[in-house]
Amino acid sequence: MARYFFDVIDGETRIDRVGTECGSPEEARAEAIITAGEMVRDALRHFRESSEWQMIVRDEGRRPFLNLRFSAEPALP
């Protein structure tokens, strides 16, 4: 199993120093999407217009593997 690291940037940067073991890159991608969805849902009350949230998934060598980005922007009239 390979270890993947899930860093979060949401106004502050939180580096995942422990990581999570995943059986494949596809499993790491699914874990990132599920975890990001839960974190964004929990942060909704703090998610303001013109704010951005992202998760950078890194492989065992700490190389970026996947970047998930979420942003809130006012709708155009």
Secondary structure, DSSP 8 states (H G I E B T S, - for coil): -EEEEEEEESSSEE--SS-EEESSHHHHHHHHHHHHHHHHHHTGGG--TTEEEEEEEE-TT--EEEEEEEEE-----
